[in-house]
Amino acid sequence: MNCCTNDCNQGRDCPARVAKAKAVMMAADPLPPSIWRYQLKKLAYWMLLAIFGMLWMGFLAACAVHWS
């Protein structure tokens, strides 16, 4: 009987089997990514655009009053 050449017939009692297998806990599925930063970035973009739009409308109104 030689364990190195697969000529072993002892099965689970084979002396070449020295390590016992541990139960492995599988990792949980990762959580989906949070989108609050993306939504905050979109909100900041639109608020900045609205502020610049209001300033531009005020500038145009002031020019219209001045030129009329």
C-alpha positions in Angstrom: 0.0 0.0 0.0 1.5 3.3 -1.1 -0.5 6.5 -0.6 1.6 8.5 -3.0 0.7 6.4 -6.0 -3.0 6.2 -5.3 -2.5 2.6 -4.3 -4.1 3.2 -0.8 -7.2 1.4 0.1 -7.7 2.7 3.7 -10.1 5.5 2.6 -10.8 8.0 5.3 -8.3 6.4 7.7 -5.4 6.9 5.3 -2.3 8.4 7.2 -1.8 10.9 4.3 -5.0 12.6 5.3 -3.9 14.7 8.3 -5.9 17.9 7.9 -9.6 17.9 8.7 -11.8 20.1 6.6 -13.4 23.0 8.5 -16.9 24.2 7.8 -16.6 27.4 5.7 -19.2 30.1 6.1 -20.0 31.6 2.8 -19.9 35.4 2.6 -23.1 37.3 2.4 -24.0 39.1 -0.8 -22.8 42.6 -0.9 -25.3 45.4 -0.3 -26.3 47.4 -3.4 -24.4 50.7 -3.7 -26.0 53.8 -2.0 -27.1 56.4 -4.5 -27.6 59.4 -2.1 -24.3 61.0 -3.1 -25.3 60.8 -6.8 -28.7 62.3 -6.0 -27.1 65.0 -3.9 -24.8 65.9 -6.8 -27.7 66.1 -9.2 -29.6 68.3 -6.8 -26.6 70.7 -6.3 -26.2 70.9 -10.1 -29.8 71.8 -10.7 -29.8 74.3 -7.8 -26.6 76.0 -9.1 -28.2 76.1 -12.6 -31.4 77.7 -11.2 -29.4 80.3 -9.3 -27.4 81.2 -12.4 -30.6 81.3 -14.4 -32.2 83.7 -12.0 -29.1 85.9 -12.0 -29.2 85.9 -15.9 -32.9 86.7 -15.9 -32.3 89.6 -13.5 -29.5 90.8 -15.7 -31.7 90.7 -18.8 -34.6 92.4 -17.0 -32.2 95.2 -15.8 -30.9 95.6 -19.4 -34.5 95.7 -20.8 -35.4 98.4 -18.3 -32.3 100.4 -19.0 -32.7 100.2 -22.8 -36.4 101.0 -22.9 
